[in-house]
Amino acid sequence: MGIFVIITYILFGIFLFIILNFLNKKYNLTLIEYISFSLIFMFLVASIYSKSSNIYLIIIFEFIANIAYTTYLKEENFFKYKKTIIMYIILIILGFIINQEVINKNNILLDSKDIKLIIWLLIILFLYNFSKTNEIKYSSDKFEEEKTSINDNEYIITNYAKLKNKYKDVIKINKSLTNIVYAGMIYLNYLRPNFLRKIDYFKFKLNGKKRKLGIMQIESIKMIDDVESIETSITSIEKINTKLIKKNIKKKEITKEIIKQYYKNYDTDEIIKIYEIITKFNED
């Protein structure tokens, strides 16, 4: 397989990603639809492109394009979307099997063999159904951004222990506020792990534009590291705590209110859940 063929596959993969991204924004594709459109595209390319012996590589290059788009443009952790990862594993396996068993045996082009008729009829039927309904509902399988939730208590406690050991000399405030900082840190570190934060630092060095930096994701116009982001968060959280105390808000409600105010741009229910887990861990 020559370099020209590989470049062609890469371009087809990028084109497929653009098509799927457009369809997903417009119709909110299900996982099944996403897989179906990917395989249909692979069939169509195989029917017009003579060098299609490894046509399943288009799907792999589309996968890579999606990772790059999510990581560098959307600045999110692509690998937190578990359903999407599983979908791509299934899609790549299906693509490879179809590539080997159908396309490489010359069963894809419209000829006299029965298999080509079955495949093309299924494609036509799927496209007709999709165009008619605009959306086939499989509510449990939506290809969309999943709500970020850490359902593994062991993960929370393990990371709490690691972060506490690393930053115990930085976080020197009362216990309830300390746990608020750690809860947010665990959540934000899950959303934006270290390798993505390194990308943030690299981008900042390139253009110097204001962006979120550090483990606490502080929006800054200057370079700040994880420790400085934690110190900035502590200052803000203490200010909110002081204001709430002056308002005579009940002690039990202050914690949740601080989280709701400080982490208002994130899933505060999730952060409250993490706070409760690490607080209970400390009490046991």
N, C-alpha and C positions, 0 to 999 in steps of 0.2 A: 504494500500500500504506500504510494508515493506521497510526498509532502503536499502536492496540489490537492489530492483527494482528501487528505486530513483537513486542510484549510477549508475545503468545500463543506465537509461535515460540520466543522466549527461554525461556519456561516449559516448553514441550515439549522444548527442547534440554537443559535442566537435568534434567528428568524422565528423558530418555533416558540422560543421563550416570549418574544414580543407578541405573537398571536395569542398565546395562552394567557399572558398577563392582561391583554386587552379584553379577552372573553371573560376572564375571571372578574375583572372590575365591572363589566357590564352586566353579566348574568350570574355572578356569584357561583361559580362552578362547584359541583360536588366532586369528591375524589374519583368517583366512577367516570364522570364526564371528563375530568382532567386526563385520566388514563386513556379514555377512548379517543379524545382529540389527538393525543400524542401518537397513538398507534395509527390512527387514520393518516396523520401527517407523514409518518414513516412509510406507510403503504403508497401514498401519493408520490413521494420522492422516489421510492423504489421503482415505480412504474414509468418514471420519466428520466431517471438518472442511470446511465449504463453501469457505472462503477459503484454498485450498491451491495457488494458482498458483505460489508460490515456496516450496514445502514443503521443498526441499533446504536451506534456511537453517537448518532444525532441526539438521542435521548440523554446520554451521559453528558454531552456538551450543553444541552439545555439545563440539566441539573446543575452543572458548574456555573452557568450563566445566572441561574436563580440564586445560588449561594453568593456570587459576587454582588449581585444587585441588592440582596438583603443585607449583606455585611457592609458594603462600602457606600451604597447610596441611602438605604433606609436606616443604616447603622443599628441593626438589630442582630441578635444571636440566632442565626438560621436553625441551628441544631436544637433549639428549645422546642421546635414544632414537631413533636414525636409522630403525629399522624402523617405529616408531610414526608418525613424520613421513611416511614413504613411504605407510604404510597410509592415513593421513588424506587425503593428496593423491589417492590412488586412489578413496577413498570419496566425497570431495567431487565428483570428476569423474563418477563413476558416478551419484551422487545427482542432479547437474545434468542429465545425459543422460536419466535415467529421468523426472525432473520434466518435461523439455521434450517428450520423445518419447512418453511413456506417460500420465503423470498429466494433463498439460495438454491431452491429446487425448481425455480422458474414457475411458481404457481400463483404469482401475484398478477401478472398481466392478463388482460381479457383474452383468453383463448378457450380451447374446447374442454379443458379439464374442469371437473365439477367443483374443486375447491375454490377456484377463483370466483365462481358464481356465488357461492355461499358467502365469501368474504365481502364482495362488493354489494351484495344485497343487504347484508348486515350494516355496512357503512351507510348506504342510502337510507335504510330504515331508521338508523340512529340520527342522522342529520335531519331527516324529515320530522321525527318526533321532537328533536331539540328546537328546530325552527318554529314548530307549532306551539310548543309550551313555553319556550324561552328558559325554562328552568324545570328540571326533573328533581323532585324533592326527595332527598335522602337525609333527613334532618340530623342524623347522627354522624354523617360523613361529609360535612361541609368542608370544602377546600378554602379555609379562611384562617386568619390569625387566631390561634387558640388563646383563651384567657390564660395569662401566665399564673400558674398555680404550682406550688411546691408541695406535693402530697406525701413526700417521704420525710417522716419525722426524724429518722436517723440522719438523713442528709442535713437537716436543719441543725440538729444537735452537734453533729461532727464539725460543720462549718462554724458554728458558734464557738466551739472549743478552739478551733484553729485561729479564728479572728481574735478571740479574747486573749489568747496567748501572744499574738502578734502585736495587738494594739492596747494592751492593758495599761501601759504607761502613758498612753495618749488620752484615753478616756477616763478622766478623773472627776466624775460628777456623781450625784446620788443614784442609788440603785435603779429606781424606776426610769429615770432619764437614760441611764446607761443601757438598759435593755431596749429602750426605744431606738437608740442609735444602732445597737447590734441587730435588731430586727430589720431596720431599714438597710443596713449594710449587707445582711444575708440576702435579702430580696434583690437589691440593686446589683450585687455581685453575681447573682444568678442571671439577671437580665443582661448585664454587661460585664462578662468575665474578663480576666486579666488580659487575654490575648486581643480582645476587642478594644480594651482601653489603650493598649499599645498602638493600635491603629489610630485611635483618637489623637494620641500624642504626636504620631507621625504626621497626620493631617494638619494639626495645629502648627507644627514646625514649618510646614509647607506654605500655608496661607495666613496664619496668625489670626484667623477669624474666631470670634466669640463662639464657644462651644462647651458642652458638658464634659468635665474632666474629673478624674479621680474616682475612687471606689464609691463615693457618695454622689457622684454625678452632679457636681457643682458647676453651674454655668459661669464661665470665667473668660476674661479678656487677656489673662496672663497664664503662663504655665504653672499648674499646681499639681502636686503629687497626691497619693492616696492619703497620707497623713494630714496634709493641709486641707484636703476636702473634708476629712473627719472633723478637724478643728473648726472649720467654717460651719459645719452642720451643728456641732455642739453649741456654738454661739447662738445660732438661730433658734434651736430647740429650747435653750434656756430662756431666751427672750419671750417665746410663746408661753412657756411655763409660768413665767413671772406675771404676764398679762392675765392669764387664766386664774391664777391664785388671787389676784386683785379683784377679779370679778366674782369671787366666792363660789366658784364652781366646785362641786363635790369632788373629793380626791379620786373616787372610783372612775369619775367621768373625765378627769383631766388627761389621763394617759391616752384614751381614745381620741379626745379632742386634739391633742398635740399631734398625734399621728395623722389625723384627718386634715389638719391645717398644714403641717410641714410637708407631708408626702401627698398633697392633694392631686398631683398630676399622675399618680400611680394607683395601683389597686390597694387602697387602704385596708380593705377587709382582709386581704392576704397578709399584709404587714402586721395587722392586729393579731391574726392567727399565729404568726411566727413569734410575736411578742409573748403571747400567752404560753406557747410551747417552751420557750427558753426561760420564762419566769417560773413555770411549774418545775422545770428541770433544776433550777437553782434552789427551789424549796425542798425538793426530795432529798 
